[in-house]
């Protein structure tokens, strides 16, 4: 089975010869923009035998918030970026160049942050949370404006960038930030605007329920989001892949701890191969993709990722 068929079958819950494997990481400062970032992606994806690629949006975390937004009420003036803005066009061009440069016709997904992440990257978490308390209507206006831009970006990444879908990162669901009811009222509308628009152009979109902060999320707020595959922090949430596949009712991605203390960093080749095989046996290969809780640190020895691929390949040789 070729890699593309394997991944698309996994997305659709169809039989596969073995689960697809994909890992990724942020690039160092000197490789996070322009052609250097494209080359860094190509150096990795043309060298390590993973089944699919996630294109990083490094250098584009910070949404370009106008400097005149200084007070909570100012959010009501935020407008969406147009399609010719460099923030959009440069990311589409990155996607296009990586697609053109990867030797195999593998599935590719571009990282798109939800509006609640984009707005905080562009200012600060403290300012946005304070604004939500003082003027929630203004912040929701801003979230809707950013959602329109993120939705357009998602569309262009597929139509012009050659992506098979997006890797949609939702954040802010920590149990001590909002109640589930608050999140669904304040944040979910902008989350769904982007994801539902992305689904118009590709049915192969991944939802990443980010646990980067190391704090448990209220996963229930994302449970019904219309994504094809769900990825969450197994080792933060305490929900393994088999449990998550039942909980979300969709194919799942993950299995490995992304932190430097995890097995992928500390284990021997034999330990990683054994864990990978047990993961497949315990979860079942259908509707399952192997990856990590979140982005790996760039310092990881990339050969360790190859060991995971080697392990699943050995399963097909029996």
N, C-alpha and C positions, 0 to 999 in steps of 0.2 A: 504494500500500500504506500503510495507516495505521501509526502508530508502534507500537502495541501488537502488531499482527500481525508487523511487521518484527522486533521484539525477540524475541518467542516463536519465530519461525521461526529466528532466529539461534541461540537456545539449543538448538534441536533439530536444527541442521545442515541445515535446509530452505532452499530458494532464497529470496532476498530481492531487492528491487529495488535496494538498495544497503545497505552495512553500517550498522547503528545506531551512534549516537554518544552518549557520556556522559562528562562530567567533573564533578568535585566538589572541595570544599575545606573546610577547617575554618573556623569563624567566629570573629571576634574576641570577646574576653571579654564584651563587653556584649551579644553576640548568641548566646551559647552555651547559654542555658537559658530555660525558660518560653516565653511567647508571642513574645518577641523572637527566639528561635531558629526558631520556626515561621514567623514573618514573613520572616526572612532566607532560609529555604528557598523560600518562595513568591515573594519578590522575584526570586530567581534563576531558578527553574524556570518562572515565568510570563513571563519576559522573554527568556531565551535558548532557542533552538529545538532543544534536545537531545531525544533519543528516549526516554530513560529516566532515572530519578532514583535516586540513593543518598542515603538519609536519614542524616545524621551523628549519632553518639551523643555529641557534645560534652557535657561536664559529667558524663558517666557512664563515663568511663574508669576511675576509681578504684573498684574493688569495695569495698563497705563491710566492711572487715576489722575485727573487734573489737579494741579496744586491748589486751586481755589476751594477745593473741598476740605474744609478745616473744622466744620461743626456738623453735628448730626443732621440739622435741617438742610445742609448743602447737598446731601445725597439725592435729593429730589431733582437736582439739575443734571445728573449724570445721563449721558446719551450713549447708545450703542456705537461701537466702531463700525465704519463701513468696510466693505469687502476689499477695498484697495489699501487699507491701512497696513503698514509694515508688520504689525503684530500678527496679522492674519496671513498675509502673503508670504512672509519669511518662513512661517511654520509649514505652510503648504509646499513651499519649495524644498524645505528640508525633507519632507515626506517623499516628494517626487524623486529627489536625488538618491535617497536611500533605496527606494524601490528599484530605481534603475541600476544601482550598483550592487545589490545583493545577487549572487550568482544563481541561486535557486528561486523558483517561483513559489515561495512560501507565503503563508498568510501573515499580514502585517496589521498592527493596530497602533494607533497614535494616542498618546496620553492626553486626555482633556480633563481639566479640573472642573468640578461643579462651581457654580457662581459664588457660593459661600466661601469656598477656598480662594478663588480668584480675587474677591474683594478684600480679603484679609492679607493676601500676599501683596496687594497693591498699596495697603496702608499699614494696619496693624490689627492684631486680634483684639487688643484692648480697646481701640477706637471703635471698631465695628460692634463689639459687644455693648459698649456704652451707648452707642448710637441706637442699637436695637431697643435698649431700655427707655431712652429718651424720645426717640422718634421712629418707631418701627415702620410707619407708613413710608417714610423717606427711604429707609434702608431697603424695604421691599421694592420700591421703585428702582433703586440702583441694582438690586439683584435681578430684576426683570430685564433691565438694560443689558447687563452682562450676560444673562442667559441668551438673549437674542444674538449676541456676538459669538458665544460659545457654540450655539446651535449652527450658526452660519459656518463657523470654522469646521465643525464636525461634518457638515455637508460637503464643503470644499475639499476636505482631506480625502473623502471617498471619490468625489467626482473628478477632481483635478490632481490629487496627490497620490492616487493609486492605492489607498488604504482599503483593507477589507472591512474595517469598522473602527470603532474607538474603544479605548480602555478608559472608562469613565470613572474618575476618582471622586467619591463622595466622602466628605469629612465633616467634623463638627457634631457627630452623634454620640460623643462621650456621655456617659450616664450622669456626670455631674455638671454638664453644660446646660442642656435643655431637658425638660420633661418630654416624653414622646409626643404629647399633645402640642407642646410649644414648637417642637421641631417640625411636625407635620403642618402646622399653621404658618410658621415663619419661613421655613427653608424648603420644604418639599415642593411647593409650586415651581420654584426656579430650577430645582433638580430635574423635575419631570419635563419641564419645557425643553431642556436640552436633549434629554434621553429620548423623548418621544419624537423630536425632530430628527435626531440621528437615526432612529428606526425607520424613518421614511426612505432612507438612502442605503441602509444596510441592516439586515436582521442579525448580524453577527457582532454584537456589541457586548463588551465585558463590563460588569459593574464591580469596581474595587471598593470594598467597604473598609476604608483605611484605618489601621490601628497603630499608625506610626508613633503616636503620643504614648503608647504603652498603657493606655487606659481602656477599660472595656467600654464598648459602644452599646447603645440601645439598638441592637440589630433589627428589632421589630419595625423600626421606622423605614427600613429599606427593603423589607421582606417582599413587598408586592411591586417593587420597581420593575419595569418591563425590559429587563436585560436578558440576553441569551445564556450567559455564563456568570456565575457569582464567585468572587474571590474575597476572602476576609482573613483576618489575623487568627489563624487556628490556635496559636500559642498564647494569644492574649485573651481571646474570647472563650477558650476552653470548649470549642466545638470542632470535632474532627471532620474530615471530608465526607465521610459516610453520613454523619449526623446532619451536616450542612446541606447535603444533596436532598435529604428528606425535608429539612426545614424550609429551604428556599424553593424546593420543587423544580430545580433546574440543574443542568450540568455545573460542575464545580471545578475550580482551579486552585491549586496550592499543595500543601502537605509538608513543606519545609519551613523551618524557622529562618527568617531573614537576618537575624541578629548575629553579631560576631561570636556569641556564646553558643550558637546552634550547631547541630551536627554537621551541616554543610561546610562549616569553617573548621571545626575541631576534629572531625572524625577521620579515620583512615579510609583508604579506598574500599577496603573490605566492609567496613561499617556502613559507609554510604550506599554501597551496592546492596547490602543486606536490607537496610532500612527501606530503600526504594522498592525492592521486590515485595517486602512485607506490606508496604503502603498499597501497592496494587492489589495484592491478594486480599487484604482486609477491606479495601474500599470497593473493589470490582472495577474493571477497566472501562465499562460503558458509562458515558456521561462524566468522565473524569479527565482532567488535565493536570499534569504535575508542574508545580512552580513553587513559589515562596509566599509567605504572608504579605510581603511588600518588597520594595526595591532592595536589592543587595548592596552593601557597601562596595565601592569600586575597587577596594583593596583585595577582594577575594581572588584567589588563584583560579583562573578560568578553567583550568583543567579539572577542577572539582565538579564543575557543571557537566563536563564531558563524562565524568564517572556516572552521573545519573542517567545520561543518555545511554551509556554502555549497558547499564543495568536493565533498562527496559528492552533494549535490543536483545539481550540474552534471553529474556522471557519469550521472545518470538522464535528463538532458535530451538526451543525444546520440542 
